[in-house]
Amino acid sequence: MDVLTPHRDTREFWPVPDVLAHLAGSWRAERTVRDLASGAEGRFGGTTVFAALDGGGLLHTESGTFTWHGTARPATRTLRFLPGPAPGRARVRFADWRPFHELDLTTGHWVADHPCAADLYRGEFTVRDADRWRSVWRVGGPAKDLVLTTDYVRER
């Protein structure tokens, strides 16, 4: 290997054979939100809990504090992670059951798209190990040019 060729660590991704079992529980969530057009940056810190849903799947409940332009406010979000066609896969829905995206972590890495009006949300999910994963959402459209990066660490 020469100095110009980056070494790709084969342990970069951690395969997840059962996505719902892996996500179940409580995670510390730290997010940065960058507006690429203005250069503004915000931060979210809080907890994401994946709790069992009646009938299968997980209810994802996120709560914490979001700080934008120096103002801190409470922030919450709810999603539904439903069983997919195989244990390593899930169907992610908004709280009101509208489709959000598919999720397949069998290789430890996944890219998903979600069109929203004139904007496109492209999410990249990377599992590092049993207790750490990351999502990076790139949002582009006529009114948005954002990158949202969230690091999750399992709470014990």
CYANA upper distance limits for C-alpha pairs under 8 A (distance plus 0.5 A):
  1 MET  CA      5 THR  CA      6.94
  1 MET  CA      7 HIS  CA      8.28
  8 ARG  CA     12 GLU  CA      8.19
 11 ARG  CA    128 ARG  CA      8.45
 12 GLU  CA    128 ARG  CA      6.82
 13 PHE  CA    107 THR  CA      7.40
 13 PHE  CA    108 GLY  CA      5.28
 13 PHE  CA    109 HIS  CA      6.80
 13 PHE  CA    126 THR  CA      6.89
 13 PHE  CA    127 VAL  CA      6.09
 13 PHE  CA    128 ARG  CA      5.89
 13 PHE  CA    129 ASP  CA      8.04
 14 TRP  CA    107 THR  CA      7.29
 14 TRP  CA    108 GLY  CA      5.14
 14 TRP  CA    109 HIS  CA      8.44
 14 TRP  CA    126 THR  CA      8.46
 14 TRP  CA    127 VAL  CA      5.81
 14 TRP  CA    128 ARG  CA      5.82
 14 TRP  CA    129 ASP  CA      5.82
 14 TRP  CA    130 ALA  CA      8.18
 15 PRO  CA    105 LEU  CA      6.86
 15 PRO  CA    106 THR  CA      5.54
 15 PRO  CA    107 THR  CA      4.86
 15 PRO  CA    108 GLY  CA      4.56
 15 PRO  CA    109 HIS  CA      8.23
 15 PRO  CA    127 VAL  CA      7.77
 16 VAL  CA     22 HIS  CA      7.53
 16 VAL  CA     88 GLY  CA      6.64
 16 VAL  CA    105 LEU  CA      5.90
 16 VAL  CA    106 THR  CA      5.29
 16 VAL  CA    107 THR  CA      7.14
 16 VAL  CA    108 GLY  CA      6.36
 16 VAL  CA    127 VAL  CA      8.42
 17 PRO  CA     87 PRO  CA      6.88
 17 PRO  CA     88 GLY  CA      5.28
 17 PRO  CA    105 LEU  CA      7.94
 17 PRO  CA    106 THR  CA      5.87
 18 ASP  CA     22 HIS  CA      6.65
 18 ASP  CA     87 PRO  CA      5.07
 18 ASP  CA     88 GLY  CA      4.88
 18 ASP  CA     89 ARG  CA      7.84
 18 ASP  CA    106 THR  CA      8.19
 19 VAL  CA     23 LEU  CA      6.67
 19 VAL  CA     87 PRO  CA      6.82
 19 VAL  CA     88 GLY  CA      5.29
 19 VAL  CA     89 ARG  CA      6.56
 19 VAL  CA     90 ALA  CA      7.44
 19 VAL  CA    104 ASP  CA      8.14
 19 VAL  CA    105 LEU  CA      6.94
 19 VAL  CA    106 THR  CA      8.30
 20 LEU  CA     24 ALA  CA      6.59
 20 LEU  CA     57 GLY  CA      7.26
 20 LEU  CA     58 LEU  CA      7.42
 20 LEU  CA     81 PHE  CA      8.06
 20 LEU  CA     83 PRO  CA      7.90
 20 LEU  CA     87 PRO  CA      7.96
 20 LEU  CA     88 GLY  CA      8.21
 20 LEU  CA     90 ALA  CA      7.85
 22 HIS  CA    130 ALA  CA      8.02
 23 LEU  CA     50 PHE  CA      6.89
 24 ALA  CA     49 VAL  CA      8.01
 24 ALA  CA     50 PHE  CA      5.37
 24 ALA  CA     51 ALA  CA      6.69
 24 ALA  CA     52 ALA  CA      8.03
 24 ALA  CA     58 LEU  CA      7.70
 25 GLY  CA     49 VAL  CA      6.21
 25 GLY  CA     50 PHE  CA      5.68
 25 GLY  CA     51 ALA  CA      6.91
 25 GLY  CA    154 ARG  CA      8.23
 25 GLY  CA    155 GLU  CA      8.41
 26 SER  CA     47 THR  CA      7.41
 26 SER  CA     48 THR  CA      6.35
 26 SER  CA     49 VAL  CA      4.88
 26 SER  CA     50 PHE  CA      6.83
 26 SER  CA    154 ARG  CA      6.64
 26 SER  CA    155 GLU  CA      6.05
 26 SER  CA    156 ARG  CA      8.43
 27 TRP  CA     47 THR  CA      6.19
 27 TRP  CA     48 THR  CA      5.60
 27 TRP  CA     49 VAL  CA      6.70
 27 TRP  CA    152 TYR  CA      6.34
 27 TRP  CA    153 VAL  CA      5.83
 27 TRP  CA    154 ARG  CA      4.83
 27 TRP  CA    155 GLU  CA      5.65
 28 ARG  CA     45 GLY  CA      8.29
 28 ARG  CA     46 GLY  CA      6.58
 28 ARG  CA     47 THR  CA      5.21
 28 ARG  CA     48 THR  CA      6.82
 28 ARG  CA    152 TYR  CA      6.01
 28 ARG  CA    153 VAL  CA      5.66
 28 ARG  CA    154 ARG  CA      6.74
 28 ARG  CA    155 GLU  CA      6.74
 29 ALA  CA     44 PHE  CA      8.23
 29 ALA  CA     45 GLY  CA      6.33
 29 ALA  CA     46 GLY  CA      5.81
 29 ALA  CA     47 THR  CA      5.89
 29 ALA  CA     48 THR  CA      6.77
 29 ALA  CA    150 THR  CA      6.97
 29 ALA  CA    151 ASP  CA      6.28
 29 ALA  CA    152 TYR  CA      5.23
 29 ALA  CA    153 VAL  CA      7.29
 30 GLU  CA     43 ARG  CA      7.96
 30 GLU  CA     44 PHE  CA      6.26
 30 GLU  CA     45 GLY  CA      5.19
 30 GLU  CA     46 GLY  CA      7.17
 30 GLU  CA    150 THR  CA      6.00
 30 GLU  CA    151 ASP  CA      5.87
 30 GLU  CA    152 TYR  CA      7.20
 31 ARG  CA     43 ARG  CA      6.09
 31 ARG  CA     44 PHE  CA      5.38
 31 ARG  CA     45 GLY  CA      6.94
 31 ARG  CA    148 LEU  CA      7.22
 31 ARG  CA    149 THR  CA      5.88
 31 ARG  CA    150 THR  CA      4.64
 31 ARG  CA    151 ASP  CA      6.93
 32 THR  CA     41 GLU  CA      7.43
 32 THR  CA     42 GLY  CA      6.25
 32 THR  CA     43 ARG  CA      5.13
 32 THR  CA     44 PHE  CA      6.95
 32 THR  CA    147 VAL  CA      8.46
 32 THR  CA    148 LEU  CA      6.22
 32 THR  CA    149 THR  CA      5.87
 32 THR  CA    150 THR  CA      7.12
 33 VAL  CA     41 GLU  CA      6.02
 33 VAL  CA     42 GLY  CA      5.46
 33 VAL  CA     43 ARG  CA      6.60
 33 VAL  CA    146 LEU  CA      7.42
 33 VAL  CA    147 VAL  CA      6.33
 33 VAL  CA    148 LEU  CA      5.02
 33 VAL  CA    149 THR  CA      7.16
 34 ARG  CA     39 GLY  CA      7.20
 34 ARG  CA     40 ALA  CA      6.44
 34 ARG  CA     41 GLU  CA      4.99
 34 ARG  CA     42 GLY  CA      7.01
 34 ARG  CA    146 LEU  CA      6.05
 34 ARG  CA    147 VAL  CA      5.74
 34 ARG  CA    148 LEU  CA      6.97
 35 ASP  CA     39 GLY  CA      5.86
 35 ASP  CA     40 ALA  CA      5.75
 35 ASP  CA     41 GLU  CA      6.76
 35 ASP  CA    144 LYS  CA      8.33
 35 ASP  CA    145 ASP  CA      6.41
 35 ASP  CA    146 LEU  CA      5.14
 35 ASP  CA    147 VAL  CA      7.27
 36 LEU  CA     40 ALA  CA      7.92
 36 LEU  CA    145 ASP  CA      5.99
 36 LEU  CA    146 LEU  CA      6.18
 36 LEU  CA    147 VAL  CA      7.89
 37 ALA  CA    145 ASP  CA      6.54
 37 ALA  CA    146 LEU  CA      8.40
 40 ALA  CA     69 HIS  CA      7.90
 41 GLU  CA     68 TRP  CA      7.42
 41 GLU  CA     69 HIS  CA      8.10
 42 GLY  CA     66 PHE  CA      7.64
 42 GLY  CA     67 THR  CA      5.94
 42 GLY  CA     68 TRP  CA      5.05
 42 GLY  CA     69 HIS  CA      7.45
 43 ARG  CA     66 PHE  CA      6.12
 43 ARG  CA     67 THR  CA      5.74
 43 ARG  CA     68 TRP  CA      7.33
 44 PHE  CA     64 GLY  CA      7.35
 44 PHE  CA     65 THR  CA      6.02
 44 PHE  CA     66 PHE  CA      4.73
 44 PHE  CA     67 THR  CA      6.84
 45 GLY  CA     64 GLY  CA      6.03
 45 GLY  CA     65 THR  CA      6.09
 45 GLY  CA     66 PHE  CA      7.22
 46 GLY  CA     62 GLU  CA      7.62
 46 GLY  CA     63 SER  CA      6.05
 46 GLY  CA     64 GLY  CA      4.35
 46 GLY  CA     65 THR  CA      6.86
 47 THR  CA     62 GLU  CA      6.19
 47 THR  CA     63 SER  CA      6.12
 47 THR  CA     64 GLY  CA      6.82
 48 THR  CA     60 HIS  CA      7.14
 48 THR  CA     61 THR  CA      6.06
 48 THR  CA     62 GLU  CA      4.74
 48 THR  CA     63 SER  CA      7.11
 49 VAL  CA     59 LEU  CA      8.20
 49 VAL  CA     60 HIS  CA      6.14
 49 VAL  CA     61 THR  CA      5.76
 49 VAL  CA     62 GLU  CA      6.93
 50 PHE  CA     58 LEU  CA      6.04
 50 PHE  CA     59 LEU  CA      5.91
 50 PHE  CA     60 HIS  CA      5.06
 50 PHE  CA     61 THR  CA      7.09
 51 ALA  CA     58 LEU  CA      5.70
 51 ALA  CA     59 LEU  CA      5.67
 51 ALA  CA     60 HIS  CA      7.19
 52 ALA  CA     56 GLY  CA      7.39
 52 ALA  CA     57 GLY  CA      6.58
 52 ALA  CA     58 LEU  CA      5.13
 52 ALA  CA     59 LEU  CA      6.75
 53 LEU  CA     57 GLY  CA      5.81
 53 LEU  CA     58 LEU  CA      5.56
 53 LEU  CA     59 LEU  CA      6.37
 56 GLY  CA     82 LEU  CA      7.28
 56 GLY  CA     83 PRO  CA      7.36
 57 GLY  CA     80 ARG  CA      7.77
 57 GLY  CA     81 PHE  CA      5.99
 57 GLY  CA     82 LEU  CA      4.81
 57 GLY  CA     83 PRO  CA      6.03
 58 LEU  CA     80 ARG  CA      6.43
 58 LEU  CA     81 PHE  CA      5.52
 58 LEU  CA     82 LEU  CA      6.94
 59 LEU  CA     78 THR  CA      7.68
 59 LEU  CA     79 LEU  CA      6.62
 59 LEU  CA     80 ARG  CA      5.32
 59 LEU  CA     81 PHE  CA      6.83
 60 HIS  CA     77 ARG  CA      8.43
 60 HIS  CA     78 THR  CA      5.98
 60 HIS  CA     79 LEU  CA      5.44
 60 HIS  CA     80 ARG  CA      6.35
 60 HIS  CA     81 PHE  CA      7.53
 61 THR  CA     76 THR  CA      7.80
 61 THR  CA     77 ARG  CA      6.42
 61 THR  CA     78 THR  CA      5.14
 61 THR  CA     79 LEU  CA      7.19
 62 GLU  CA     75 ALA  CA      8.43
 62 GLU  CA     76 THR  CA      5.78
 62 GLU  CA     77 ARG  CA      5.54
 62 GLU  CA     78 THR  CA      6.79
 63 SER  CA     74 PRO  CA      7.97
 63 SER  CA     75 ALA  CA      6.19
 63 SER  CA     76 THR  CA      4.87
 63 SER  CA     77 ARG  CA      7.21
 64 GLY  CA     74 PRO  CA      6.32
 64 GLY  CA     75 ALA  CA      5.94
 64 GLY  CA     76 THR  CA      7.11
 65 THR  CA     72 ALA  CA      6.78
 65 THR  CA     73 ARG  CA      5.99
 65 THR  CA     74 PRO  CA      5.05
 65 THR  CA     75 ALA  CA      5.95
 66 PHE  CA     72 ALA  CA      6.03
 66 PHE  CA     73 ARG  CA      5.88
 66 PHE  CA     74 PRO  CA      6.71
 66 PHE  CA     75 ALA  CA      6.41
 67 THR  CA     71 THR  CA      5.76
 67 THR  CA     72 ALA  CA      4.59
 67 THR  CA     73 ARG  CA      6.80
 68 TRP  CA     72 ALA  CA      7.09
 78 THR  CA     94 PHE  CA      7.35
 78 THR  CA     95 ALA  CA      5.90
 79 LEU  CA     92 VAL  CA      7.43
 79 LEU  CA     93 ARG  CA      6.29
 79 LEU  CA     94 PHE  CA      5.21
 79 LEU  CA     95 ALA  CA      5.41
 80 ARG  CA     92 VAL  CA      6.16
 80 ARG  CA     93 ARG  CA      5.48
 80 ARG  CA     94 PHE  CA      6.60
 80 ARG  CA     95 ALA  CA      6.68
 80 ARG  CA     97 TRP  CA      7.89
 81 PHE  CA     90 ALA  CA      6.50
 81 PHE  CA     91 ARG  CA      6.25
 81 PHE  CA     92 VAL  CA      5.10
 81 PHE  CA     93 ARG  CA      6.92
 82 LEU  CA     90 ALA  CA      5.92
 82 LEU  CA     91 ARG  CA      5.52
 82 LEU  CA     92 VAL  CA      6.71
 82 LEU  CA     93 ARG  CA      8.11
 83 PRO  CA     87 PRO  CA      7.65
 83 PRO  CA     89 ARG  CA      7.32
 83 PRO  CA     90 ALA  CA      5.34
 83 PRO  CA     91 ARG  CA      6.76
 84 GLY  CA     88 GLY  CA      8.20
 84 GLY  CA     89 ARG  CA      5.30
 84 GLY  CA     90 ALA  CA      4.63
 84 GLY  CA     91 ARG  CA      6.02
 85 PRO  CA     89 ARG  CA      7.08
 85 PRO  CA     90 ALA  CA      8.13
 86 ALA  CA     90 ALA  CA      8.47
 88 GLY  CA    104 ASP  CA      6.28
 88 GLY  CA    105 LEU  CA      6.21
 88 GLY  CA    106 THR  CA      5.55
 89 ARG  CA    102 GLU  CA      7.98
 89 ARG  CA    103 LEU  CA      5.99
 89 ARG  CA    104 ASP  CA      4.79
 89 ARG  CA    105 LEU  CA      6.95
 89 ARG  CA    106 THR  CA      7.81
 90 ALA  CA    102 GLU  CA      6.54
 90 ALA  CA    103 LEU  CA      5.61
 90 ALA  CA    104 ASP  CA      7.03
 91 ARG  CA     99 PRO  CA      8.29
 91 ARG  CA    100 PHE  CA      8.40
 91 ARG  CA    101 HIS  CA      6.85
 91 ARG  CA    102 GLU  CA      5.21
 91 ARG  CA    103 LEU  CA      6.70
 92 VAL  CA     99 PRO  CA      7.04
 92 VAL  CA    100 PHE  CA      6.00
 92 VAL  CA    101 HIS  CA      5.78
 92 VAL  CA    102 GLU  CA      6.32
 92 VAL  CA    103 LEU  CA      7.50
 93 ARG  CA     97 TRP  CA      5.68
 93 ARG  CA     98 ARG  CA      5.97
 93 ARG  CA     99 PRO  CA      5.06
 93 ARG  CA    100 PHE  CA      5.38
 93 ARG  CA    101 HIS  CA      7.50
 94 PHE  CA     98 ARG  CA      5.81
 94 PHE  CA     99 PRO  CA      6.87
 94 PHE  CA    100 PHE  CA      6.59
100 PHE  CA    114 HIS  CA      6.74
101 HIS  CA    112 ALA  CA      6.72
101 HIS  CA    113 ASP  CA      7.18
101 HIS  CA    114 HIS  CA      6.67
102 GLU  CA    112 ALA  CA      7.12
103 LEU  CA    110 TRP  CA      7.26
103 LEU  CA    112 ALA  CA      7.66
104 ASP  CA    109 HIS  CA      8.12
104 ASP  CA    110 TRP  CA      6.53
105 LEU  CA    109 HIS  CA      6.14
105 LEU  CA    110 TRP  CA      6.64
105 LEU  CA    125 PHE  CA      8.45
105 LEU  CA    127 VAL  CA      8.17
108 GLY  CA    125 PHE  CA      8.27
108 GLY  CA    126 THR  CA      6.27
108 GLY  CA    127 VAL  CA      5.44
108 GLY  CA    128 ARG  CA      8.00
109 HIS  CA    124 GLU  CA      7.85
109 HIS  CA    125 PHE  CA      6.00
109 HIS  CA    126 THR  CA      5.15
109 HIS  CA    127 VAL  CA      6.94
110 TRP  CA    124 GLU  CA      6.22
110 TRP  CA    125 PHE  CA      5.62
110 TRP  CA    126 THR  CA      7.30
111 VAL  CA    122 ARG  CA      7.52
111 VAL  CA    123 GLY  CA      6.02
111 VAL  CA    124 GLU  CA      4.93
111 VAL  CA    125 PHE  CA      6.83
112 ALA  CA    122 ARG  CA      6.20
112 ALA  CA    123 GLY  CA      5.59
112 ALA  CA    124 GLU  CA      7.02
113 ASP  CA    120 LEU  CA      7.52
113 ASP  CA    121 TYR  CA      6.19
113 ASP  CA    122 ARG  CA      4.98
113 ASP  CA    123 GLY  CA      6.76
114 HIS  CA    120 LEU  CA      6.45
114 HIS  CA    121 TYR  CA      5.48
114 HIS  CA    122 ARG  CA      6.87
115 PRO  CA    119 ASP  CA      6.51
115 PRO  CA    120 LEU  CA      5.02
115 PRO  CA    121 TYR  CA      6.58
116 CYS  CA    120 LEU  CA      6.46
116 CYS  CA    121 TYR  CA      7.74
118 ALA  CA    141 GLY  CA      6.37
118 ALA  CA    142 PRO  CA      7.33
119 ASP  CA    139 VAL  CA      7.29
119 ASP  CA    140 GLY  CA      6.01
119 ASP  CA    141 GLY  CA      4.65
119 ASP  CA    142 PRO  CA      7.44
119 ASP  CA    143 ALA  CA      8.40
119 ASP  CA    144 LYS  CA      7.71
120 LEU  CA    139 VAL  CA      6.23
120 LEU  CA    140 GLY  CA      5.97
120 LEU  CA    141 GLY  CA      6.84
121 TYR  CA    137 TRP  CA      6.84
121 TYR  CA    138 ARG  CA      6.29
121 TYR  CA    139 VAL  CA      5.06
121 TYR  CA    140 GLY  CA      7.22
122 ARG  CA    137 TRP  CA      5.96
122 ARG  CA    138 ARG  CA      5.75
122 ARG  CA    139 VAL  CA      6.99
123 GLY  CA    135 SER  CA      7.09
123 GLY  CA    136 VAL  CA      6.01
123 GLY  CA    137 TRP  CA      4.76
123 GLY  CA    138 ARG  CA      6.96
124 GLU  CA    135 SER  CA      6.05
124 GLU  CA    136 VAL  CA      5.67
124 GLU  CA    137 TRP  CA      6.93
125 PHE  CA    133 TRP  CA      7.90
125 PHE  CA    134 ARG  CA      6.27
125 PHE  CA    135 SER  CA      5.04
125 PHE  CA    136 VAL  CA      7.14
126 THR  CA    133 TRP  CA      6.11
126 THR  CA    134 ARG  CA      5.76
126 THR  CA    135 SER  CA      6.99
127 VAL  CA    132 ARG  CA      6.83
127 VAL  CA    133 TRP  CA      4.71
127 VAL  CA    134 ARG  CA      6.95
128 ARG  CA    132 ARG  CA      5.90
128 ARG  CA    133 TRP  CA      5.87
128 ARG  CA    134 ARG  CA      8.35
129 ASP  CA    133 TRP  CA      7.59
131 ASP  CA    152 TYR  CA      8.45
131 ASP  CA    153 VAL  CA      6.09
131 ASP  CA    154 ARG  CA      5.37
132 ARG  CA    151 ASP  CA      7.89
132 ARG  CA    152 TYR  CA      6.12
132 ARG  CA    153 VAL  CA      5.23
132 ARG  CA    154 ARG  CA      6.98
133 TRP  CA    151 ASP  CA      6.63
133 TRP  CA    152 TYR  CA      5.84
133 TRP  CA    153 VAL  CA      7.40
134 ARG  CA    149 THR  CA      7.77
134 ARG  CA    150 THR  CA      6.08
134 ARG  CA    151 ASP  CA      5.07
134 ARG  CA    152 TYR  CA      6.47
135 SER  CA    148 LEU  CA      8.47
135 SER  CA    149 THR  CA      6.38
135 SER  CA    150 THR  CA      5.78
135 SER  CA    151 ASP  CA      7.26
136 VAL  CA    147 VAL  CA      7.44
136 VAL  CA    148 LEU  CA      6.08
136 VAL  CA    149 THR  CA      4.89
136 VAL  CA    150 THR  CA      6.87
137 TRP  CA    146 LEU  CA      8.45
137 TRP  CA    147 VAL  CA      6.17
137 TRP  CA    148 LEU  CA      5.53
137 TRP  CA    149 THR  CA      6.96
138 ARG  CA    145 ASP  CA      8.15
138 ARG  CA    146 LEU  CA      6.34
138 ARG  CA    147 VAL  CA      5.12
138 ARG  CA    148 LEU  CA      7.04
139 VAL  CA    144 LYS  CA      6.86
139 VAL  CA    145 ASP  CA      6.15
139 VAL  CA    146 LEU  CA      5.49
139 VAL  CA    147 VAL  CA      6.77
140 GLY  CA    144 LYS  CA      5.76
140 GLY  CA    145 ASP  CA      5.23
140 GLY  CA    146 LEU  CA      7.11
141 GLY  CA    145 ASP  CA      7.10
